[in-house]
Amino acid sequence: MSQRPYVIDEMISAKSIAARIEALSHEIAAEFKDTEQLLVVGLLRGSFVFIADLVRELDLPVEVDFLEVSSYGDGMESSREVRILKDLRGQIEGRDVLVVEDIVDTGFTLSRVVSFLSARDPARLRTIALLDKPSRREVDVTADWTGFVIPDEFVVGYGIDYAQRNRNLPFIGKVRFPDEPQP
């Protein structure tokens, strides 16, 4: 698949991300201080870097599992059709669960995942998103914790991709196409 040439401008530095994750980990640890074991569920693929850094900061007993969901394909716009491609390995009934999302955009993915997991009767189900684009919201959903609120920009890095590229960037960058007029 051939892509238009694009440039990536740093939007949120690796240092800012690390500091925010450290702060969020303290809030999450306080919320779940009485848990026997927190099940941290990452939404693949975009959350894998975020979840790795987050669980290393959590001063709690944790178990990690993943759901693979899809609503983008290789494009820049959500298809609004959220499909569960990989389910959890274990049961969550009666357990404390934290869902880790990379970005809440239209809200379709997080809403679908929360509904899907809530039906399994967890003791507590909370959500965290590294990034939030409230200006794009089409479904009334908000993460319990948010790393950064960002404007309506297409972003990559820190696990987030554009057609499976740029996940390995240590920062969040804005994708810009040189052939488009700049505001």
GICOR-V397746 format. One record per backbone hydrogen bond with DSSP energy under -0.5 kcal/mol. NH is the residue of the N-H (numbers start at 1). CO is the residue of the C=O. If there is no record, write none. Layout:
nh: [NH NH]
co: [CO CO]
//
This chain:
nh: [7 9 9 11 12 17 18 19 20 21 22 23 24 25 26 27 28 29 30 31 32 33 35 38 39 40 40 41 41 42 42 43 44 44 47 48 51 52 53 54 55 56 57 57 58 60 62 63 65 67 68 69 69 70 75 79 82 83 83 85 85 86 94 95 96 97 97 98 99 100 101 101 104 105 111 112 113 114 115 116 117 118 119 120 121 123 124 126 128 129 130 131 132 133 136 137 138 139 141 144 145 147 148 150 150 153 155 156 157 158 159 160 162 165 169 172 173 173 174 175 176 178 180]
co: [176 7 174 172 172 13 14 15 16 17 18 19 20 21 22 23 24 25 26 27 28 30 32 61 96 38 63 39 98 40 65 100 42 67 43 45 47 48 49 50 51 52 53 54 54 58 60 38 40 42 86 44 67 83 72 71 80 70 81 68 83 68 121 92 37 95 124 39 126 41 99 128 131 103 107 108 109 110 111 112 113 114 115 117 118 95 95 97 99 145 101 102 148 104 133 134 106 106 139 127 127 129 130 132 148 151 153 173 160 169 167 157 165 162 166 12 156 171 9 154 7 176 177]
//
